[in-house]
Amino acid sequence: MPPPEKEHPAQSLLARAHESTTAAQIFREKVQNRPLLLRPSSPDPAQNVRSQRQKARLEKARANRKSKKPRPLTAKQKRELGVYDIPKEQRKFDIYVPIWKLWCAYMREILGMEKSRYVNAAAVGPLLASADYHGAMVDVVRCRCVGRVGIKGIVVKDTKFTMEIITPKNELKTVPKEYTVFRFEVPFAEQDDDGDSQMVESRRPFVFELHGTQFENRPADRANRKFKQHIDPDL
């Protein structure tokens, strides 16, 4: 003899709240005959076989492209690896003296010193503002931190907020640009018999002062930026 069927819990709860006929109707419609929605296993008829093959081919090409293309290093990884740090064996003043001579020739060409011995601040000011100072021989003449005044050397790295300088004592100094005034000179040059240019000691070089607070930009950004003359309130 089969065991009697147990009453469904929902049916007993409905019998407490409704009449027998109403409870049976609600149980039949909401519980027994409730539709069960299943995810269709057949492909979407809107996508035919050709579009499926094209989609699979594009996904495969995208996956191959991502796997072959190297991912660039993040700023944190660059700092940890020391990508832009100068090794200790290369922190020597004599290594960067030829770069300083090349920089002097670069500045003479910008200022037009081969044609004239005079410069106009209004004319050469924008040129100096957008120039590159990697290789410049600078001297810290004014700074809020008195301990940095007197640092002199060749600029080996020009960042947004600092300048790294190699001194004649083979020391690497990091000087912030904010509230700091740098002085640099651009000497004249003359051609010898062999056609090589040499520094001229008899003529007085051009002397300029660079206010670091107004140059808090990367060299690449500063090259395309237009500067306007204004009074510095910190002077």
C-alpha positions as CSV (number, residue, x, y, z in Angstrom):
1,M,0.0,0.0,0.0
2,P,1.7,3.3,-1.1
3,P,2.2,5.9,1.6
4,P,-0.2,8.8,1.6
5,E,0.9,11.9,-0.1
6,K,2.0,14.8,2.1
7,E,0.1,18.0,1.8
8,H,2.1,20.8,0.3
9,P,3.1,23.5,2.8
10,A,1.8,26.3,0.5
11,Q,-1.6,24.5,0.3
12,S,-2.0,24.4,4.0
13,L,-1.1,28.1,4.4
14,L,-3.6,29.1,1.7
15,A,-6.3,27.0,3.4
16,R,-5.9,29.1,6.5
17,A,-6.3,32.4,4.6
18,H,-8.9,31.6,2.0
19,E,-11.9,29.3,1.4
20,S,-11.2,25.8,0.1
21,T,-12.2,26.6,-3.5
22,T,-10.3,29.9,-3.6
23,A,-7.2,28.3,-2.0
24,A,-7.3,25.4,-4.4
25,Q,-7.5,27.7,-7.4
26,I,-4.6,29.9,-6.2
27,F,-2.5,26.8,-5.4
28,R,-3.2,25.4,-8.9
29,E,-2.4,28.7,-10.8
30,K,0.5,30.0,-8.7
31,V,2.3,26.8,-7.6
32,Q,1.4,23.7,-9.7
33,N,1.0,25.4,-13.1
34,R,3.6,28.1,-12.6
35,P,5.7,28.5,-15.8
36,L,9.4,27.6,-15.4
37,L,11.5,30.0,-17.5
38,L,14.6,28.3,-18.8
39,R,17.5,29.8,-20.8
40,P,17.3,28.7,-24.4
41,S,20.1,26.5,-25.5
42,S,19.6,27.0,-29.2
43,P,21.5,29.9,-30.9
44,D,20.0,33.3,-31.4
45,P,18.1,33.2,-34.7
46,A,19.1,36.8,-35.3
47,Q,22.7,35.7,-35.6
48,N,23.4,33.5,-38.6
49,V,26.4,31.2,-39.0
50,R,28.4,33.8,-41.0
51,S,28.1,36.5,-38.3
52,Q,29.1,33.9,-35.7
53,R,32.2,33.0,-37.6
54,Q,33.1,36.7,-38.0
55,K,32.6,37.3,-34.3
56,A,34.8,34.4,-33.4
57,R,37.5,35.5,-35.8
58,L,37.5,39.1,-34.4
59,E,37.7,37.8,-30.8
60,K,40.6,35.5,-31.7
61,A,42.5,38.4,-33.4
62,R,41.9,40.7,-30.4
63,A,43.2,38.0,-28.1
64,N,46.4,37.6,-30.2
65,R,46.9,41.3,-30.4
66,K,46.7,41.7,-26.6
67,S,49.1,38.8,-26.0
68,K,51.8,40.1,-28.5
69,K,51.7,43.7,-27.6
70,P,53.8,44.4,-24.4
71,R,52.1,46.3,-21.7
72,P,53.9,49.6,-20.8
73,L,55.4,50.0,-17.3
74,T,53.4,52.0,-14.8
75,A,54.9,54.9,-12.9
76,K,55.3,52.8,-9.8
77,Q,57.2,50.1,-11.7
78,K,59.5,52.7,-13.2
79,R,60.3,54.0,-9.8
80,E,61.0,50.5,-8.4
81,L,63.2,49.6,-11.4
82,G,65.0,53.0,-11.4
83,V,64.5,53.4,-15.1
84,Y,65.4,57.2,-15.0
85,D,68.0,57.0,-12.2
86,I,71.6,57.8,-13.1
87,P,74.0,55.0,-12.1
88,K,76.7,55.9,-9.6
89,E,79.5,55.0,-12.1
90,Q,78.1,57.6,-14.5
91,R,77.9,60.5,-11.9
92,K,81.1,62.1,-13.1
93,F,81.4,65.7,-14.1
94,D,83.9,65.1,-16.9
95,I,81.3,62.9,-18.7
96,Y,78.9,65.8,-19.2
97,V,81.3,68.5,-20.2
98,P,81.0,67.7,-23.9
99,I,77.2,67.8,-23.5
100,W,77.6,71.3,-22.0
101,K,79.6,72.4,-25.0
102,L,76.9,71.1,-27.3
103,W,74.3,72.9,-25.3
104,C,76.3,76.2,-25.6
105,A,76.2,75.8,-29.4
106,Y,72.5,75.1,-29.2
107,M,71.9,78.3,-27.2
108,R,74.1,80.4,-29.5
109,E,72.0,79.3,-32.4
110,I,68.8,80.1,-30.6
111,L,70.0,83.6,-29.5
112,G,71.6,84.4,-32.8
113,M,74.9,85.2,-31.2
114,E,76.8,84.5,-34.4
115,K,75.2,87.6,-36.0
116,S,74.8,90.0,-33.1
117,R,76.3,90.7,-29.7
118,Y,73.2,92.2,-28.3
119,V,69.9,90.6,-27.2
120,N,66.5,92.0,-26.7
121,A,64.6,90.6,-23.7
122,A,61.2,90.8,-25.5
123,A,62.6,88.9,-28.5
124,V,64.7,86.2,-26.8
125,G,62.4,85.8,-23.7
126,P,60.0,83.4,-25.3
127,L,62.9,81.5,-26.8
128,L,64.6,81.0,-23.5
129,A,61.3,80.1,-21.9
130,S,60.8,77.2,-24.3
131,A,64.5,76.1,-24.5
132,D,65.9,72.8,-23.3
133,Y,68.2,73.0,-20.3
134,H,69.7,69.5,-20.3
135,G,73.4,70.1,-20.3
136,A,73.3,73.7,-19.1
137,M,75.9,74.9,-16.5
138,V,73.8,76.5,-13.9
139,D,74.5,78.2,-10.5
140,V,72.0,78.5,-7.7
141,V,72.1,82.2,-6.8
142,R,68.9,82.5,-4.7
143,C,66.8,80.1,-2.8
144,R,64.6,80.0,0.3
145,C,66.8,77.2,1.5
146,V,70.1,78.9,2.2
147,G,72.0,75.6,2.1
148,R,71.3,75.2,-1.7
149,V,72.8,78.6,-2.6
150,G,76.1,78.1,-4.4
151,I,75.4,74.7,-5.9
152,K,76.9,74.8,-9.4
153,G,77.1,72.1,-12.1
154,I,75.6,70.7,-15.2
155,V,71.9,69.8,-15.5
156,V,71.6,66.1,-16.2
157,K,67.8,65.9,-15.6
158,D,65.1,68.5,-15.9
159,T,61.9,67.3,-14.4
160,K,58.6,69.1,-13.7
161,F,59.5,70.3,-10.2
162,T,63.3,69.7,-9.9
163,M,66.6,69.9,-11.6
164,E,69.3,67.3,-11.0
165,I,72.8,68.8,-11.2
166,I,76.2,67.1,-11.4
167,T,78.8,69.2,-9.5
168,P,82.5,69.4,-10.3
169,K,83.0,67.2,-7.2
170,N,81.0,64.4,-8.9
171,E,78.0,64.8,-6.7
172,L,74.4,64.5,-7.8
173,K,72.3,67.3,-6.3
174,T,68.5,67.5,-6.6
175,V,67.4,71.2,-6.5
176,P,63.6,72.0,-6.5
177,K,62.6,74.7,-8.9
178,E,60.1,76.4,-6.5
179,Y,61.5,79.7,-5.0
180,T,64.9,79.1,-6.7
181,V,66.8,81.3,-9.1
182,F,69.3,79.7,-11.4
183,R,72.0,81.6,-13.3
184,F,73.7,80.3,-16.5
185,E,76.1,81.8,-19.0
186,V,76.3,81.4,-22.8
187,P,79.9,82.1,-24.0
188,F,80.8,83.2,-27.5
189,A,82.7,81.0,-29.9
190,E,85.0,81.5,-32.8
191,Q,86.2,79.3,-35.6
192,D,89.8,78.2,-35.7
193,D,91.8,77.2,-38.8
194,D,90.5,73.7,-38.8
195,G,86.9,74.9,-38.7
196,D,86.3,73.8,-35.1
197,S,84.5,76.2,-32.8
198,Q,86.2,77.1,-29.5
199,M,85.1,79.1,-26.5
200,V,86.2,82.7,-26.4
201,E,87.6,84.0,-23.1
202,S,88.1,87.6,-24.1
203,R,84.4,88.4,-24.7
204,R,82.1,88.6,-21.8
205,P,79.4,85.8,-22.1
206,F,75.7,86.4,-21.9
207,V,74.5,85.9,-18.4
208,F,70.8,85.0,-17.7
209,E,68.8,84.2,-14.6
210,L,66.2,81.5,-14.6
211,H,63.3,81.7,-12.1
212,G,62.5,78.1,-11.4
213,T,59.0,78.9,-10.1
214,Q,58.0,80.0,-13.6
215,F,59.5,76.8,-15.2
216,E,57.6,74.1,-13.3
217,N,56.9,72.2,-16.5
218,R,58.4,69.3,-18.2
219,P,60.7,70.2,-21.2
220,A,58.4,68.6,-23.7
221,D,55.4,70.6,-22.4
222,R,57.4,73.8,-22.1
223,A,58.4,73.7,-25.8
224,N,54.9,74.2,-27.0
225,R,53.7,76.5,-24.3
226,K,53.4,80.3,-24.7
227,F,54.7,82.4,-21.9
228,K,53.5,85.9,-21.0
229,Q,55.6,88.5,-19.2
230,H,54.3,89.1,-15.7
231,I,55.7,90.3,-12.3
232,D,56.8,87.6,-9.9
233,P,55.4,88.4,-6.4
234,D,58.2,86.5,-4.7
235,L,60.9,88.8,-6.1
